[in-house]
Amino acid sequence: MSINYNETIPNNVNLASDKTLQRALEHWQPEFLSWWQDMGPEGSSQFDVYLRTAVSVEPSGWAHFDYVKMPDYRWGIFLNPAEKDRRISFGDHQGQPVWQEVPGEYRANLRRIIVTQGDTEPASVEQQRHLGLTAPSLYDLRNLFQVNVEEGRHLWAMVYLLHRHFGRDGREEAEALLQRRSGDADNPRILTAFNERTPDWLSFFMFTYFTDRDGKFQLAALAESAFDPLARTTRFMLTEEAHHMFVGESGVARTIQRTCEVMAEEKTDDPERLRRLGVIDLPTIQRYINFHSSVTVDLFGSDVSSNAATFYTTGLKGRYEESKQADDHLLKDMSYQVLAVDGGQLRESDAPALNALNERLRDDFMKDSQAGVNRWNRIIQKQGIDFSFYLPHKAFHRQIGPLAGLKISPSGQVISAAEWEASSSGWLPTESDRNYVQSLMRRVVEPEKFANWIAPPQVGVNRQPASFQYVRFA
């Protein structure tokens, strides 16, 4: 198979002159397209979709809008421009020039980091495969497809690193990224959250708000890496990740807005009556917040981790906004507080800062997530409704680390198994909740029309009018 690399695969990595990489991609690209056909958005291959395509890293090039069929999308490979004389900013190699090739002693750990990040990209496409069949509007259908193709581009970014820098091992790992399947009992995705179902649009909005926010923090930490190709790749990925979080936050906000409108019109806050009126009651939205926040919190890993310490000291993965941290960027004589249960209560205790890097990144995530919850609450306050959303405690519903399996309430209180059994249906989505939300999922694809349970956006994509045909069906 012959590929016109500049046309088919926009890139700034001199792909057309790299014969070894060309041969690898000539084998991998057809397998990727086969995976997209099998596991990408269902029934969409002939749709003309108004999509943003990155054709360069310059401001004029990374957001080019036009109609495209998704199998023909130009999945580009882009690294942020190289920073002249960039030096390693943390760890044992601090002050040394960054690496353009993989140091042999760190090869296995770097490959593991890239594969784990790369595995999340196709996983989310698989999780969201069926959502297009129940899209609440053309606007939302288009946004779903934009998220999907950009997750595909992020997979290409990681596969480029594997092919370019890891030889045969990298090629085998790239193939394995297309062989695992989200939720598959025999060959699942690497991280648990990416094997969860995304059965409805409220789940999708929560996923893109919370789980893509984990992506933001993981990518930002990798953007500090001493391995310069990884750092430059993830910095460009962050420009696209911001849109995914916008889709999530605004989708939840529009759901809340519509519910509040109906509450004000009907002068009721009764969940059952609101369900009969076809909107999602606020307590149910809170339970979805609790679930998706807690699942995402686990993605940061164990509270105390020797792997996190190793990745930092060797320069492979930094902290969020490493350059803004006012310390020695070595952390060997520093501590950070982590949680443990002591005497029936959660208590903080000091752990070595190097080993607590997962917990620090988790705390950064929690602060960032709270800002969006505050914005959702302002929608409710404008309607004069007596209700506030909250972000559950980071120890709530944990399945990873020393807090895994402990019975802890959303407010952070340690409770008994009996108390959990009596109260958890008020904290996490029940089967009845999920069935009700699923019952609302009906496809709406006429221009300017929206499902009853969600409000229209304030502004269209690329400032298009409400009547714009974001998706042209075959």
Secondary structure, DSSP 8 states (H G I E B T S, - for coil): ----HHHHS-BSS-GGG-HHHHHHHHHHHHHHHHHHHHHSSTT-TT-EEEEEE---SSTTTS-EEEEEEGGG----B------TT-B--SSTTTTSB-BSS--GGGHHHHHHHHHHHHHHHHHHHHHTTTGGGG-SSHHHHHHHHHHHHHHHHHHHHHHHHHHHHSHHHHHHHHHHHTT--TT-SSS--SSGGGGS---SHHHHHHIIIIIHHHHHHHHHHHTT-SBHHHHHHHHHHHHHHHHHHHHHHHHHHHHHHHHHHHHHHHT---HHHHHHTTS--HHHHHHHHHHHHHHHHHTT--SS-HHHHHHHHTTS---TTGGG--S-S--TT-EEEEEEEETTEEEEEEEETTTTHHHHHHHHHHHHHHHHHHHHHHHHHHTT-S-------TTTT--SSTTTT--B-TTS-B--HHHHHHHGGGTS--HHHHHHHHHT-----STT---TTS---SS-GGG--TT--SEE--
